[in-house]
Structures are given as C-alpha cells and as structure tokens.
Amino acid sequence: MVIKILRIEQVTGQTGLSRSSVYKQMRLGLFPKVIKLTARSSGWKESEVQGWIQERLDESRRTQEPRDESIAS
C-alpha cells in the first residue's frame, strides 16, 4: 500500500482553496488535519484530501438536483 503525502502547494492546487483557507477550514474541523513530517514540514494524506473534495462534489450535486415540481392541470 502506497500512501502519498501532499504538500500545501499540491493541496491548494487540487482543492482550489488558498493556503489561508486550508488552514482556516482545518481549524474549524472542516478539512483533514495536517501531518507533521518534520519540525519544518507538513503534509496531508492524499486520500483524505480526495475524500474531502468528493464530499464537496456530492454535497454540491445534492443541492443542485432538480425538484419534482409537477404542475397539476
């Protein structure tokens, strides 16, 4: 099993979020937690970031589903 760790540049590139938004969402408990790699480097588990993206997509699709608004004549 290969676990890929993403650095902040990759996370912002994949999510479309700014660096500060990633950290804010993380602080609010709405984004995967960072993994401390060394004293000066951190990363995110790719599968967790991809899962977060998929949740946003699923949520977006649920709110965009057409309602059954049949008009009775």
Phi and psi restraints in degrees (value plus and minus 20) as a CYANA .aco file:
   2 VAL   PHI    -123.2   -83.2
   2 VAL   PSI     106.1   146.1
   3 ILE   PHI    -128.1   -88.1
   3 ILE   PSI     103.1   143.1
   4 LYS   PHI    -121.7   -81.7
   4 LYS   PSI     113.4   153.4
   5 ILE   PHI    -126.0   -86.0
   5 ILE   PSI     109.9   149.9
   6 LEU   PHI    -120.3   -80.3
   6 LEU   PSI     120.5   160.5
   7 ARG   PHI    -109.1   -69.1
   7 ARG   PSI     148.7   188.7
   8 ILE   PHI     -76.5   -36.5
   8 ILE   PSI     -58.4   -18.4
   9 GLU   PHI     -82.3   -42.3
   9 GLU   PSI     -59.2   -19.2
  10 GLN   PHI     -91.1   -51.1
  10 GLN   PSI     -59.0   -19.0
  11 VAL   PHI     -83.4   -43.4
  11 VAL   PSI     -66.8   -26.8
  12 THR   PHI     -85.7   -45.7
  12 THR   PSI     -56.4   -16.4
  13 GLY   PHI     -85.1   -45.1
  13 GLY   PSI     -60.1   -20.1
  14 GLN   PHI     -97.9   -57.9
  14 GLN   PSI     -54.8   -14.8
  15 THR   PHI    -112.4   -72.4
  15 THR   PSI     -44.9    -4.9
  16 GLY   PHI      62.2   102.2
  16 GLY   PSI     -17.2    22.8
  17 LEU   PHI    -107.1   -67.1
  17 LEU   PSI     132.8   172.8
  18 SER   PHI     -97.3   -57.3
  18 SER   PSI     145.5   185.5
  19 ARG   PHI     -76.1   -36.1
  19 ARG   PSI     -67.2   -27.2
  20 SER   PHI     -86.0   -46.0
  20 SER   PSI     -53.9   -13.9
  21 SER   PHI     -87.7   -47.7
  21 SER   PSI     -57.6   -17.6
  22 VAL   PHI     -79.9   -39.9
  22 VAL   PSI     -69.4   -29.4
  23 TYR   PHI     -87.6   -47.6
  23 TYR   PSI     -56.0   -16.0
  24 LYS   PHI     -85.8   -45.8
  24 LYS   PSI     -66.4   -26.4
  25 GLN   PHI     -81.4   -41.4
  25 GLN   PSI     -57.3   -17.3
  26 MET   PHI     -85.1   -45.1
  26 MET   PSI     -64.8   -24.8
  27 ARG   PHI     -79.6   -39.6
  27 ARG   PSI     -56.1   -16.1
  28 LEU   PHI    -100.1   -60.1
  28 LEU   PSI     -23.0    17.0
  29 GLY   PHI      57.8    97.8
  29 GLY   PSI       0.7    40.7
  30 LEU   PHI    -126.8   -86.8
  30 LEU   PSI     -16.0    24.0
  31 PHE   PHI    -161.7  -121.7
  31 PHE   PSI     128.6   168.6
  32 PRO   PHI     -73.5   -33.5
  32 PRO   PSI     124.4   164.4
  33 LYS   PHI     -93.3   -53.3
  33 LYS   PSI     128.6   168.6
  34 VAL   PHI     -92.5   -52.5
  34 VAL   PSI     131.8   171.8
  35 ILE   PHI    -127.8   -87.8
  35 ILE   PSI     100.6   140.6
  36 LYS   PHI     -97.7   -57.7
  36 LYS   PSI      95.9   135.9
  37 LEU   PHI    -109.8   -69.8
  37 LEU   PSI     -65.9   -25.9
  38 THR   PHI    -163.1  -123.1
  38 THR   PSI    -195.3  -155.3
  39 ALA   PHI     -81.2   -41.2
  39 ALA   PSI     -46.9    -6.9
  40 ARG   PHI    -140.9  -100.9
  40 ARG   PSI      -9.9    30.1
  41 SER   PHI    -160.5  -120.5
  41 SER   PSI     125.9   165.9
  42 SER   PHI    -157.7  -117.7
  42 SER   PSI     143.5   183.5
  43 GLY   PHI    -178.4  -138.4
  43 GLY   PSI     155.8   195.8
  44 TRP   PHI    -146.2  -106.2
  44 TRP   PSI     124.0   164.0
  45 LYS   PHI     -90.1   -50.1
  45 LYS   PSI     103.8   143.8
  46 GLU   PHI     -75.6   -35.6
  46 GLU   PSI     -62.2   -22.2
  47 SER   PHI     -83.5   -43.5
  47 SER   PSI     -53.1   -13.1
  48 GLU   PHI     -91.2   -51.2
  48 GLU   PSI     -59.5   -19.5
  49 VAL   PHI     -86.3   -46.3
  49 VAL   PSI     -63.6   -23.6
  50 GLN   PHI     -82.8   -42.8
  50 GLN   PSI     -58.0   -18.0
  51 GLY   PHI     -83.1   -43.1
  51 GLY   PSI     -60.5   -20.5
  52 TRP   PHI     -82.3   -42.3
  52 TRP   PSI     -64.4   -24.4
  53 ILE   PHI     -81.3   -41.3
  53 ILE   PSI     -64.9   -24.9
  54 GLN   PHI     -82.1   -42.1
  54 GLN   PSI     -59.2   -19.2
  55 GLU   PHI     -81.4   -41.4
  55 GLU   PSI     -61.5   -21.5
  56 ARG   PHI     -83.8   -43.8
  56 ARG   PSI     -62.1   -22.1
  57 LEU   PHI     -83.0   -43.0
  57 LEU   PSI     -66.9   -26.9
  58 ASP   PHI     -81.0   -41.0
  58 ASP   PSI     -64.3   -24.3
  59 GLU   PHI     -82.4   -42.4
  59 GLU   PSI     -62.1   -22.1
  60 SER   PHI     -83.3   -43.3
  60 SER   PSI     -61.2   -21.2
  61 ARG   PHI     -88.0   -48.0
  61 ARG   PSI     -57.4   -17.4
  62 ARG   PHI     -83.4   -43.4
  62 ARG   PSI     -59.5   -19.5
  63 THR   PHI     -97.4   -57.4
  63 THR   PSI     -34.7     5.3
  64 GLN   PHI    -121.6   -81.6
  64 GLN   PSI     -23.4    16.6
  65 GLU   PHI     -83.4   -43.4
  65 GLU   PSI     116.0   156.0
  66 PRO   PHI     -87.0   -47.0
  66 PRO   PSI     121.3   161.3
  67 ARG   PHI    -105.9   -65.9
  67 ARG   PSI     131.0   171.0
  68 ASP   PHI    -101.4   -61.4
  68 ASP   PSI      72.6   112.6
  69 GLU   PHI    -130.2   -90.2
  69 GLU   PSI      42.2    82.2
  70 SER   PHI     -85.7   -45.7
  70 SER   PSI     116.2   156.2
  71 ILE   PHI    -121.7   -81.7
  71 ILE   PSI      97.0   137.0
  72 ALA   PHI    -100.7   -60.7
  72 ALA   PSI     111.3   151.3
